[in-house]
Amino acid sequence: MFKKSRIIMAITVILLIFAAYFYFKYYFTEEQKNITQRKLDTITGQDLAVTIFGVDGRIIKRWTGVKKITTFKDERNYTFFYTKDGKYVQIPNSVWYLAEEE
């Protein structure tokens, strides 16, 4: 009897995993996927400090509490991130910046 209940429990868990996968894959809009991904990144993200430098080496701007930095590997030539206040910051790849863990 104990073995039969374990098998039923395992099948139920597998079916729930498949149901959740198909729900998130086919019934979530792109916006909902992005919001969910940002929430997960907030939970699992790092606290980074991003510093932008001028050509002469002086600090131009610095942000702290950045969770994730995204750089594109295609024709888009910029890096972006969101500040801890939720503001969007876009940095062209021609600018020198340093992202370090706080």
One Martini backbone bead per residue (centre of mass of N, CA, C, O) as a GRO file, in nm:
protein
  102
    1MET     BB    1   0.057   0.063  -0.021
    2PHE     BB    2   0.302   0.259   0.003
    3LYS     BB    3   0.400   0.226  -0.294
    4LYS     BB    4   0.141   0.327  -0.434
    5SER     BB    5   0.145   0.618  -0.312
    6ARG     BB    6   0.422   0.700  -0.430
    7ILE     BB    7   0.346   0.672  -0.727
    8ILE     BB    8   0.112   0.874  -0.724
    9MET     BB    9   0.282   1.113  -0.626
   10ALA     BB   10   0.486   1.119  -0.861
   11ILE     BB   11   0.279   1.159  -1.089
   12THR     BB   12   0.161   1.422  -0.979
   13VAL     BB   13   0.421   1.588  -0.989
   14ILE     BB   14   0.477   1.557  -1.290
   15LEU     BB   15   0.208   1.682  -1.387
   16LEU     BB   16   0.254   1.960  -1.251
   17ILE     BB   17   0.508   2.032  -1.405
   18PHE     BB   18   0.386   2.020  -1.690
   19ALA     BB   19   0.161   2.225  -1.641
   20ALA     BB   20   0.343   2.463  -1.569
   21TYR     BB   21   0.506   2.471  -1.827
   22PHE     BB   22   0.266   2.515  -2.028
   23TYR     BB   23   0.157   2.767  -1.899
   24PHE     BB   24   0.416   2.949  -1.923
   25LYS     BB   25   0.464   2.901  -2.234
   26TYR     BB   26   0.144   2.956  -2.359
   27TYR     BB   27  -0.013   3.176  -2.139
   28PHE     BB   28   0.210   3.379  -2.150
   29THR     BB   29   0.312   3.673  -2.191
   30GLU     BB   30   0.581   3.863  -2.248
   31GLU     BB   31   0.531   4.054  -2.011
   32GLN     BB   32   0.496   3.835  -1.793
   33LYS     BB   33   0.774   3.709  -1.834
   34ASN     BB   34   0.941   3.964  -1.766
   35ILE     BB   35   0.833   4.010  -1.481
   36THR     BB   36   0.913   3.735  -1.367
   37GLN     BB   37   1.216   3.758  -1.431
   38ARG     BB   38   1.268   4.013  -1.259
   39LYS     BB   39   1.182   3.886  -0.991
   40LEU     BB   40   1.395   3.662  -0.994
   41ASP     BB   41   1.640   3.854  -1.017
   42THR     BB   42   1.587   3.996  -0.748
   43ILE     BB   43   1.630   3.744  -0.576
   44THR     BB   44   1.911   3.636  -0.741
   45GLY     BB   45   2.066   3.879  -0.742
   46GLN     BB   46   2.287   4.138  -0.737
   47ASP     BB   47   2.507   4.376  -0.589
   48LEU     BB   48   2.583   4.650  -0.784
   49ALA     BB   49   2.843   4.865  -0.909
   50VAL     BB   50   2.819   5.141  -1.133
   51THR     BB   51   3.085   5.288  -1.331
   52ILE     BB   52   3.158   5.590  -1.497
   53PHE     BB   53   3.406   5.688  -1.731
   54GLY     BB   54   3.627   5.888  -1.851
   55VAL     BB   55   3.898   5.938  -2.051
   56ASP     BB   56   4.064   6.055  -1.787
   57GLY     BB   57   3.931   5.865  -1.531
   58ARG     BB   58   3.691   5.995  -1.430
   59ILE     BB   59   3.405   6.019  -1.253
   60ILE     BB   60   3.070   6.053  -1.361
   61LYS     BB   61   2.903   5.787  -1.265
   62ARG     BB   62   2.698   5.624  -0.993
   63TRP     BB   63   2.568   5.300  -0.911
   64THR     BB   64   2.362   5.127  -0.679
   65GLY     BB   65   2.186   4.825  -0.660
   66VAL     BB   66   2.238   4.642  -0.899
   67LYS     BB   67   2.118   4.335  -1.031
   68LYS     BB   68   2.136   4.376  -1.361
   69ILE     BB   69   2.325   4.324  -1.664
   70THR     BB   70   2.279   4.410  -2.016
   71THR     BB   71   2.428   4.260  -2.310
   72PHE     BB   72   2.465   4.272  -2.642
   73LYS     BB   73   2.550   4.037  -2.933
   74ASP     BB   74   2.475   4.249  -3.152
   75GLU     BB   75   2.393   4.545  -3.321
   76ARG     BB   76   2.362   4.641  -3.044
   77ASN     BB   77   2.538   4.927  -2.871
   78TYR     BB   78   2.447   4.830  -2.559
   79THR     BB   79   2.385   4.887  -2.212
   80PHE     BB   80   2.166   4.766  -1.944
   81PHE     BB   81   1.969   4.893  -1.656
   82TYR     BB   82   1.838   4.887  -1.325
   83THR     BB   83   1.768   5.055  -1.068
   84LYS     BB   84   1.656   5.061  -0.741
   85ASP     BB   85   1.421   5.270  -0.855
   86GLY     BB   86   1.353   5.166  -1.169
   87LYS     BB   87   1.556   5.288  -1.360
   88TYR     BB   88   1.659   5.342  -1.683
   89VAL     BB   89   1.984   5.239  -1.819
   90GLN     BB   90   2.194   5.356  -2.091
   91ILE     BB   91   2.499   5.224  -2.239
   92PRO     BB   92   2.737   5.274  -2.441
   93ASN     BB   93   3.011   5.092  -2.565
   94SER     BB   94   3.205   5.358  -2.575
   95VAL     BB   95   3.190   5.339  -2.272
   96TRP     BB   96   3.337   5.341  -1.964
   97TYR     BB   97   3.290   5.061  -1.738
   98LEU     BB   98   3.209   4.942  -1.398
   99ALA     BB   99   3.129   4.620  -1.251
  100GLU     BB  100   3.069   4.566  -0.902
  101GLU     BB  101   3.069   4.418  -0.612
  102GLU     BB  102   2.948   4.519  -0.288
   0.00000   0.00000   0.00000
